[in-house]
Amino acid sequence: MVGLAYDLLANPQGAVRSTFEKAVASSGLDFDPASLDGKDWGALDLFRQFLSDQTHLSQVPILNGETIKWVQPNTLVRFRGMIQDMLGNEFYVGAFKDGDVWRTNKFMDVSHFPMPMAATSSPHMRVWERRLLYCVPVPGRNSWTEPSSELVVNRCVDCSSQQREKRRRMDDEPVDHMDMLVSDEGFQGSPSTKKMKEDGHPSMSSQTTEPINEGICSHMSMVPSIDSDSLPCLVKIYDSPESDLKLNDVFEFIGVLTFDSEVSMDKDDQDELSNGFSEDVLVHLPPNKVPRLHCLIHRKLTVPDFLHSSPIMELKPHVVKEIRDALLRHLTAVLGDDSVAAHFMLLHLLSRVHTRVENIAVGKLSLNLTGFSKESVSLFGHRLSLAVKDLLPVTHCIPLSVEYLNSASLAPIKDYETNRLITGVLQLAEGSHLIIDETQLKAGTLNSVGVDNTRLLKNLMELQKVEYDFKYYKMEMAADVQLLIISEGKSNILPADIVIPFQPTSVDSSEVVAAEALEAWRWYLATVKSLPHSIESEMQKVVENDLVEARQSDRSIGSQDFNRWLTMGRLMSVSFGENCLSLEHWQMVKELERLRTERLK
């Protein structure tokens, strides 16, 4: 390839049209655009090849509450977020015939070419389909996972400056019919052209050589109605199987940003063919409040994707052990030199749901630290909360009280008036960590909401499921949330997998953690947690014999205890970077259980 016909960053839609025209030309007289519905004609391959270069990818601005003031519409952007609601499908005019030439409207809200009246007949028009996803920034995402706001804004300003220079170079070129737009609502000139015809003077947006400050000010006029801390985005998905994207999944979407306040979303103006879905949903998501992103490429994000500056190291045993020992010392210091609680805390932080057997979420390890008072929780609870925030990308905290249980909206609820899913506190991304502080919980009466919320929390802890309320029916959604309960005595409403009395021996916390150590610990937790694990036949016999012996000595031990010990064995092994359970690590698990049992007595 000699060069790119269009700037893929500043004019991605131009590249889409160019590849479409080439596909049409190569097909000859027998071309039928219906054959391209749901298929790529070369545009996606072009962008994949371009963005496979990390240098090019880093030039794509990240869309968030800060950068929305600077990024330019119709340019390539990245948005990282959780799928909060799936709004169904939208029909649009994907291709139409302009004389003898086929045009496409894919990856855009409005056409760059006027659509002839003849194109409204079925032989000259093809209606395609795209999916609509309402995405939000990942709930509870900690600030250290975000790139520097100053760096991101500077990149956006640089991109804007480059685009301004390109517009200046293009200023002397003749203006053609590409200035005309056709929206899904009808056939018209662009808003800029239309305004110029009405008053005889060019509008702000029609001037292609305006100073950058004027361009920013005109764009910022749309911004005040947006919450900069939680910028949502309506992502339009093309040519992707439904199984690829699920509710609550976290994705990075790369596509064309459209943020046009002049695109009307009124019901009365909707063309029934162009947008049969928006009269129910999109009218509640106006473009001046929710930017649109026409997705070209998407990929599911995992915890390592949020570790911007963490080191890349090999999983060598001695390296993993050094990091493990350092992290364990840190957790011990945070917990007032309670090394037993620190060991359980480490296993808890490494837990995840790696499979499901009937109603059992295998791999979870919820933890209940007891022995806290209102005074000690302000010291050790606060320390522990900060430590978890520093280590994990996504964290939450619920200060549990009777008033909270009686009033909180924990479960997502479907609103049929707006046809939207109203989010709840427990609609969380996979891998989230949740601290529940029960030290404020006093005796009181739960109303119907409180009883239901208590049940929801209990189901999340025991089954790793959250019940979504669709009014006419309820649906359980699988979750993967690490739960840590801080309480005075054993929690009566949230039965954790492990209950251990917290016994600090020191209140001193003069430890200063270096940034390099934090980065290593984050890398360690994200990496070893995903290691595969197995138990070889010899160790299986050892484990089985130990379980039988334990059962014979204590008839109260049941299957839940066996499952917990096996989970702890797996987590102990992966904490050392090992894939198989060893006798040494199994002995460590039994010793931890012995120490915990002694405390409970």
Backbone hydrogen bonds, N-H to C=O, Kabsch-Sander energy under -0.5 kcal/mol:
donor,donor_aa,acceptor,acceptor_aa,energy
8,L,6,Y,-0.8
11,N,7,D,-2.9
14,G,11,N,-0.5
15,A,11,N,-1.2
16,V,12,P,-1.8
17,R,13,Q,-2.5
18,S,14,G,-2.3
19,T,15,A,-2.4
20,F,16,V,-2.0
21,E,17,R,-2.6
22,K,18,S,-1.9
23,A,19,T,-2.1
24,V,20,F,-2.4
25,A,21,E,-2.5
26,S,22,K,-2.3
27,S,23,A,-0.9
27,S,24,V,-0.6
28,G,24,V,-0.9
28,G,25,A,-0.6
30,D,27,S,-0.7
31,F,28,G,-1.2
35,S,32,D,-2.1
36,L,33,P,-1.9
37,D,34,A,-1.1
39,K,36,L,-2.3
46,L,42,G,-1.6
47,F,43,A,-1.9
48,R,44,L,-2.9
49,Q,45,D,-2.4
50,F,46,L,-1.8
51,L,47,F,-2.9
52,S,48,R,-1.1
53,D,50,F,-0.9
54,Q,52,S,-0.6
57,L,53,D,-2.3
58,S,54,Q,-2.3
59,Q,55,T,-0.6
59,Q,56,H,-1.0
60,V,57,L,-1.6
63,L,61,P,-0.5
63,L,78,R,-4.0
64,N,62,I,-0.6
65,G,228,S,-0.5
68,I,64,N,-1.8
69,K,66,E,-1.0
70,W,67,T,-2.2
71,V,67,T,-2.7
74,N,257,L,-4.2
75,T,72,Q,-0.9
76,L,9,L,-2.7
77,V,255,G,-2.5
78,R,61,P,-2.8
79,F,253,F,-2.5
81,G,79,F,-0.6
81,G,251,F,-2.2
82,M,136,V,-3.2
83,I,249,D,-2.4
84,Q,82,M,-1.0
84,Q,134,Y,-1.9
85,D,134,Y,-1.7
87,L,85,D,-0.6
87,L,132,L,-2.0
88,G,132,L,-0.5
90,E,130,R,-3.0
92,Y,128,W,-2.1
94,G,92,Y,-1.1
94,G,126,R,-1.8
95,A,126,R,-1.5
96,F,103,R,-1.7
97,K,124,H,-2.5
98,D,96,F,-0.6
98,D,101,V,-4.0
99,G,97,K,-0.8
100,D,98,D,-0.6
101,V,98,D,-1.9
103,R,96,F,-3.3
105,N,94,G,-1.9
106,K,94,G,-0.6
108,M,105,N,-1.0
111,S,182,V,-4.2
119,A,116,P,-1.4
120,T,117,M,-1.5
121,S,118,A,-1.5
124,H,121,S,-1.6
125,M,122,S,-1.3
126,R,95,A,-3.0
128,W,92,Y,-2.7
128,W,126,R,-0.6
130,R,90,E,-2.3
131,R,237,I,-2.3
132,L,88,G,-2.8
133,L,235,V,-2.6
134,Y,85,D,-2.9
135,C,133,L,-0.7
135,C,233,C,-2.8
136,V,82,M,-2.2
141,R,138,V,-1.9
142,N,393,P,-3.3
145,T,142,N,-1.8
146,E,143,S,-1.5
152,V,148,S,-2.5
153,V,149,S,-2.7
154,N,150,E,-2.3
155,R,151,L,-2.0
156,C,152,V,-2.1
157,V,153,V,-2.7
158,D,154,N,-2.5
159,C,155,R,-2.6
160,S,156,C,-2.5
161,S,157,V,-2.4
162,Q,158,D,-2.4
163,Q,159,C,-2.5
164,R,160,S,-2.2
165,E,161,S,-2.2
166,K,162,Q,-2.1
167,R,163,Q,-2.2
168,R,164,R,-2.0
169,R,165,E,-2.0
170,M,166,K,-1.7
171,D,167,R,-0.5
171,D,168,R,-0.8
173,E,170,M,-1.5
179,D,176,D,-1.7
180,M,177,H,-1.6
182,V,111,S,-1.5
183,S,186,G,-0.5
184,D,109,D,-0.6
186,G,183,S,-1.0
188,Q,181,L,-0.9
188,Q,186,G,-0.6
190,S,179,D,-0.7
194,K,190,S,-3.0
195,K,191,P,-2.2
196,M,192,S,-2.0
197,K,193,T,-2.1
198,E,194,K,-1.5
199,D,195,K,-2.2
200,G,196,M,-1.9
206,S,203,S,-0.7
207,Q,203,S,-0.8
207,Q,204,M,-0.9
208,T,206,S,-0.7
210,E,207,Q,-0.8
215,G,211,P,-1.9
216,I,212,I,-2.4
217,C,213,N,-2.5
218,S,214,E,-2.5
219,H,215,G,-1.7
220,M,216,I,-3.0
221,S,217,C,-1.0
222,M,219,H,-1.6
223,V,220,M,-1.4
226,I,223,V,-2.8
228,S,226,I,-0.8
230,S,227,D,-1.3
233,C,135,C,-2.4
234,L,291,P,-2.6
235,V,133,L,-2.9
235,V,233,C,-0.8
236,K,234,L,-0.5
236,K,293,L,-2.8
237,I,131,R,-2.6
237,I,235,V,-0.6
244,D,241,P,-1.6
245,L,242,E,-1.0
248,N,83,I,-3.0
249,D,246,K,-1.9
251,F,81,G,-2.5
251,F,249,D,-0.5
252,E,299,R,-2.5
253,F,79,F,-3.0
253,F,251,F,-0.6
254,I,297,I,-3.0
255,G,77,V,-2.0
255,G,253,F,-0.5
256,V,294,H,-2.1
257,L,75,T,-2.4
257,L,255,G,-0.5
258,T,292,R,-2.9
261,S,259,F,-0.7
263,V,260,D,-1.1
264,S,262,E,-0.9
269,D,266,D,-0.7
270,Q,267,K,-1.4
272,E,270,Q,-0.6
275,N,271,D,-2.0
280,D,277,F,-1.7
281,V,277,F,-1.2
283,V,278,S,-1.7
284,H,281,V,-2.2
285,L,282,L,-1.6
289,K,286,P,-2.2
290,V,286,P,-2.3
292,R,258,T,-2.9
293,L,234,L,-2.5
294,H,256,V,-2.6
295,C,236,K,-2.3
295,C,293,L,-1.0
296,L,254,I,-2.7
297,I,254,I,-2.2
299,R,252,E,-1.6
301,L,250,V,-2.7
305,D,302,T,-1.5
306,F,303,V,-2.1
307,L,304,P,-1.4
308,H,306,F,-1.3
313,M,311,P,-0.7
316,K,314,E,-2.2
320,V,316,K,-2.6
321,K,317,P,-2.5
322,E,318,H,-1.9
323,I,319,V,-2.1
324,R,320,V,-2.9
325,D,321,K,-2.7
326,A,322,E,-2.0
327,L,323,I,-2.6
328,L,324,R,-2.5
329,R,325,D,-2.2
330,H,326,A,-1.9
331,L,327,L,-2.6
332,T,328,L,-2.3
333,A,329,R,-2.2
334,V,330,H,-2.4
335,L,331,L,-1.9
336,G,333,A,-1.4
337,D,332,T,-2.7
338,D,332,T,-0.7
338,D,335,L,-0.7
339,S,337,D,-1.2
342,A,338,D,-1.8
343,H,339,S,-2.1
344,F,340,V,-1.9
345,M,341,A,-2.2
346,L,342,A,-2.2
347,L,343,H,-1.9
348,H,344,F,-2.3
349,L,345,M,-2.4
350,L,346,L,-1.2
351,S,347,L,-0.5
351,S,348,H,-1.2
352,R,363,G,-1.0
354,H,352,R,-0.8
354,H,362,V,-2.1
355,T,362,V,-1.2
357,V,360,I,-2.3
358,E,356,R,-0.5
360,I,357,V,-2.5
361,A,359,N,-0.6
362,V,355,T,-1.7
362,V,360,I,-1.0
364,K,361,A,-1.2
367,L,483,L,-2.1
368,N,498,I,-3.0
369,L,367,L,-0.5
369,L,485,I,-2.5
370,T,368,N,-0.7
370,T,500,I,-1.8
371,G,488,E,-1.8
372,F,487,S,-2.1
377,V,373,S,-2.4
378,S,374,K,-0.7
379,L,375,E,-0.7
379,L,376,S,-0.6
380,F,376,S,-2.5
381,G,376,S,-0.9
382,H,377,V,-1.1
383,R,379,L,-2.1
384,L,380,F,-2.8
385,S,381,G,-2.3
386,L,382,H,-2.3
387,A,383,R,-2.4
388,V,384,L,-2.4
389,K,385,S,-2.1
390,D,386,L,-1.9
391,L,387,A,-1.0
391,L,388,V,-0.6
392,L,388,V,-2.7
395,T,140,G,-2.2
396,H,433,H,-2.1
398,I,435,I,-2.9
400,L,398,I,-1.3
400,L,437,D,-1.5
405,L,401,S,-2.5
406,N,402,V,-2.2
407,S,403,E,-0.7
407,S,404,Y,-1.1
408,A,404,Y,-2.8
410,L,408,A,-0.9
413,I,422,I,-2.2
414,K,469,D,-2.7
415,D,420,R,-3.5
416,Y,414,K,-0.7
419,N,415,D,-1.1
420,R,415,D,-1.8
422,I,413,I,-3.3
422,I,420,R,-0.7
423,T,421,L,-0.6
425,V,409,S,-2.2
426,L,410,L,-2.4
427,Q,424,G,-1.8
428,L,426,L,-1.5
430,E,248,N,-0.6
431,G,480,D,-2.6
432,S,429,A,-1.6
432,S,480,D,-0.5
433,H,394,V,-1.7
434,L,482,Q,-3.5
435,I,396,H,-2.4
436,I,434,L,-0.5
436,I,484,L,-3.0
437,D,398,I,-2.4
437,D,435,I,-0.6
438,E,436,I,-0.8
438,E,486,I,-3.0
439,T,486,I,-0.5
441,L,438,E,-1.8
442,K,440,Q,-0.5
451,V,447,N,-2.4
452,D,448,S,-2.0
453,N,449,V,-2.6
454,T,450,G,-2.3
455,R,451,V,-2.0
456,L,452,D,-2.1
457,L,453,N,-2.3
458,K,454,T,-2.2
459,N,455,R,-2.5
460,L,456,L,-2.0
461,M,457,L,-2.1
462,E,458,K,-2.8
463,L,459,N,-2.5
464,Q,459,N,-0.8
464,Q,460,L,-0.8
465,K,459,N,-0.8
466,V,477,M,-2.6
468,Y,466,V,-0.6
468,Y,475,M,-3.5
469,D,412,P,-2.7
470,F,468,Y,-0.8
470,F,473,Y,-2.2
472,Y,470,F,-3.4
475,M,468,Y,-2.2
477,M,466,V,-3.0
479,A,464,Q,-2.8
482,Q,432,S,-2.5
484,L,434,L,-2.6
485,I,367,L,-3.0
486,I,436,I,-2.5
487,S,369,L,-2.2
487,S,485,I,-0.5
496,A,494,L,-0.9
498,I,366,S,-1.6
500,I,368,N,-2.4
502,F,370,T,-3.1
503,Q,501,P,-0.5
505,T,336,G,-3.2
506,S,336,G,-1.1
513,V,511,E,-0.6
514,A,512,V,-0.5
518,L,514,A,-2.0
519,E,515,A,-2.4
520,A,516,E,-1.9
521,W,517,A,-2.5
522,R,518,L,-2.5
523,W,519,E,-2.1
524,Y,520,A,-2.4
525,L,521,W,-2.7
526,A,522,R,-2.2
527,T,523,W,-2.1
528,V,524,Y,-2.4
529,K,525,L,-0.9
530,S,527,T,-1.0
531,L,528,V,-1.5
534,S,579,N,-2.3
540,Q,536,E,-2.2
541,K,537,S,-1.6
542,V,538,E,-1.5
543,V,539,M,-2.7
544,E,540,Q,-2.7
545,N,541,K,-2.4
546,D,542,V,-2.2
547,L,543,V,-2.4
548,V,544,E,-2.3
549,E,545,N,-2.4
550,A,546,D,-2.3
551,R,547,L,-2.1
552,Q,548,V,-2.0
553,S,549,E,-1.7
554,D,550,A,-1.5
557,I,554,D,-1.6
562,F,558,G,-1.8
563,N,559,S,-2.8
564,R,560,Q,-2.2
565,W,561,D,-2.4
566,L,562,F,-2.4
567,T,563,N,-2.2
568,M,564,R,-2.6
569,G,565,W,-2.4
570,R,566,L,-2.2
571,L,567,T,-2.6
572,M,568,M,-2.6
573,S,569,G,-2.0
574,V,570,R,-2.5
575,S,571,L,-1.7
576,F,572,M,-0.6
576,F,573,S,-1.4
577,G,574,V,-1.7
578,E,573,S,-2.3
581,L,534,S,-1.4
586,W,582,S,-2.0
587,Q,583,L,-2.2
588,M,584,E,-1.7
589,V,585,H,-1.8
590,K,586,W,-2.1
591,E,587,Q,-2.0
592,L,588,M,-2.2
593,E,589,V,-2.2
594,R,590,K,-2.0
595,L,591,E,-2.4
596,R,592,L,-2.3
597,T,593,E,-2.5
598,E,594,R,-2.0
599,R,595,L,-1.6
600,L,596,R,-2.0
601,K,597,T,-1.4
